[in-house]
């Protein structure tokens, strides 16, 4: 994209690993100033861009965190041109009846309410500038719910409506809102103890190291592999760029062709 984000400021939540970290590195390569938000910091590739990167440590499940994050970001870089809502978590459940009120509350606070609150804090700055792009990380689970992740699935479905609503209200003010919905992307969430990799090893009755291939074989992924964070990041950059100036209220799936319905 040839440094088209030079002079622009991009705020990315959940930026310490996976898709958020990959997006941060891609935006930095394209000349952007990047504010990365996460509970812990992470090593970025390319020390030459360190002066254009600000890490803010915050737990976005806490209602007051987005306000503090945006205040610090604006103080440091003076503006926010792009918001990438990416923070989130998924827990493997036995099913709907396994999810308590506390679990629902915890999932929705991080996966959905953090998106709402970040938008609420960022939008006044974008409205003043009459320009801005918001990209929300959804999931195929928002349209095809996962039985072993009911609360996660519902949180991702809610993001679709949030984005559509924002696109309609703020489109006339020069602000676009879109969703990137990945699926079958290998991120650190797979590797956590008790996470998706362990659940697939149990499901297919294979050693942990064979679980990925067993999952790929069973899922019928046309591309024959899991995706990577670097498969998703360029789609985020495209939607943030002027090349997508006529795209808002849309959902872009990045899932290796696994979706079978039209």
Residue pairs with C-beta under 8 A, 6 or more apart in sequence:
1 30
1 237
1 241
1 243
2 30
3 30
3 31
4 30
4 31
4 241
4 242
5 27
5 30
5 31
5 32
5 82
5 237
5 240
5 241
6 30
6 31
6 32
7 31
7 33
8 31
8 32
8 33
8 81
8 82
9 32
9 33
9 34
9 35
9 73
9 77
9 78
9 79
9 80
9 81
9 82
10 24
10 27
10 32
10 33
10 34
10 35
10 80
10 81
10 82
10 83
10 84
10 240
11 34
11 35
11 37
11 69
11 70
11 73
11 80
11 82
11 83
11 84
11 118
11 122
12 20
12 23
12 24
12 27
12 34
12 35
12 36
12 37
12 84
12 86
13 20
13 37
13 38
13 60
13 84
13 85
13 86
13 87
13 114
13 118
14 20
14 37
14 38
14 60
14 86
14 87
14 88
14 137
15 21
15 23
15 24
15 34
15 36
15 37
15 38
15 42
15 55
15 86
16 36
16 38
16 39
16 40
16 41
16 42
17 38
17 42
17 187
17 188
18 187
18 188
18 189
18 229
19 86
19 137
19 182
19 185
19 187
19 229
19 232
19 233
19 236
20 36
20 38
20 84
20 86
20 87
21 36
21 42
21 44
21 229
22 228
22 229
22 230
22 232
22 233
23 84
23 86
23 229
23 232
23 233
23 236
23 237
24 34
24 36
24 44
24 53
25 44
25 45
25 46
25 233
26 230
26 233
26 234
26 236
26 237
27 34
27 82
27 237
27 240
28 34
28 44
28 46
28 49
28 52
28 53
29 46
29 49
30 237
32 52
32 82
33 52
33 53
33 54
33 77
34 52
34 53
34 54
35 53
35 54
35 55
35 56
35 69
35 72
35 73
35 76
35 77
35 80
36 42
36 44
36 53
36 54
36 55
36 56
37 55
37 56
37 58
37 60
37 69
37 87
38 55
38 57
38 58
38 87
39 57
39 58
39 59
40 57
41 55
41 57
44 50
44 53
54 72
54 73
54 76
54 77
56 69
56 72
56 73
58 65
58 68
58 69
59 65
60 66
60 69
60 87
60 110
60 114
60 117
60 118
61 106
61 109
61 110
61 113
61 114
63 113
63 117
65 114
65 117
66 114
66 117
66 118
66 120
66 121
67 117
67 121
69 118
69 121
70 80
70 118
70 121
70 122
70 125
73 80
74 80
74 125
79 125
79 129
80 122
80 125
80 126
80 132
81 126
81 129
81 131
81 132
81 133
82 132
82 133
82 134
82 135
82 240
83 118
83 119
83 122
83 132
83 133
83 134
83 135
84 134
84 135
84 137
84 236
84 240
85 114
85 115
85 118
85 119
85 134
85 135
85 136
85 137
85 159
86 137
87 110
87 111
87 114
88 110
88 111
88 114
88 137
88 155
89 107
89 110
89 111
89 152
89 189
90 149
90 152
90 189
90 196
91 103
91 107
91 149
91 151
91 152
92 148
92 149
92 194
92 195
92 196
92 198
92 199
93 99
93 103
93 148
93 149
93 150
93 151
94 148
95 147
95 148
95 150
96 147
96 150
99 150
99 151
103 151
104 151
107 151
107 152
107 155
108 151
108 154
108 155
108 158
111 152
111 155
111 156
111 159
112 155
112 158
112 159
112 162
115 136
115 159
115 162
116 162
119 134
119 162
119 166
122 132
122 134
123 132
123 166
123 170
123 175
125 132
126 132
126 134
126 170
126 173
126 174
126 175
127 170
127 173
127 175
129 174
130 173
130 174
131 174
131 175
132 170
132 174
132 175
132 176
133 175
133 176
133 177
133 178
133 239
133 240
133 244
134 163
134 166
134 175
134 176
134 177
134 178
135 177
135 178
135 179
135 180
135 236
135 239
135 240
136 159
136 162
136 163
136 177
136 178
136 179
136 180
137 159
137 179
137 180
137 181
137 182
138 156
138 159
138 160
138 163
138 179
138 180
138 181
138 251
139 152
139 153
139 156
139 181
139 182
139 183
140 181
140 182
140 183
140 253
140 255
140 258
140 259
141 149
141 152
141 153
141 156
141 157
141 183
142 153
142 156
142 157
142 158
142 159
142 160
142 181
143 157
143 160
143 181
144 259
145 153
145 154
145 157
146 152
146 153
148 199
156 181
159 179
160 179
160 251
163 177
163 178
163 179
163 249
163 251
164 177
164 249
166 175
166 177
167 176
167 177
167 178
167 248
167 249
168 249
170 177
171 248
171 249
176 239
176 244
176 245
176 247
176 248
177 248
177 249
178 239
178 244
178 247
178 248
178 249
178 250
178 251
178 252
179 250
179 251
179 252
180 232
180 235
180 236
180 239
180 251
180 252
180 254
181 251
181 252
181 253
181 254
181 255
182 227
182 232
182 253
182 254
182 255
183 227
183 253
183 254
183 255
183 256
183 258
183 259
184 215
184 216
184 219
184 221
184 226
184 227
184 255
184 256
184 258
185 226
185 227
185 228
185 229
185 231
185 232
185 254
186 212
186 226
186 227
186 228
187 229
189 195
189 196
190 196
190 197
190 212
191 197
197 208
197 211
197 212
198 208
198 211
200 211
200 212
200 214
200 215
201 207
201 208
201 210
201 211
201 214
204 210
204 211
204 214
204 215
204 218
206 214
212 226
215 226
216 224
216 225
216 226
219 258
220 258
221 256
221 257
221 258
222 256
222 257
222 258
223 256
223 257
225 256
226 256
227 254
227 255
227 256
231 254
232 254
235 252
235 254
238 244
239 247
239 250
239 252
253 259
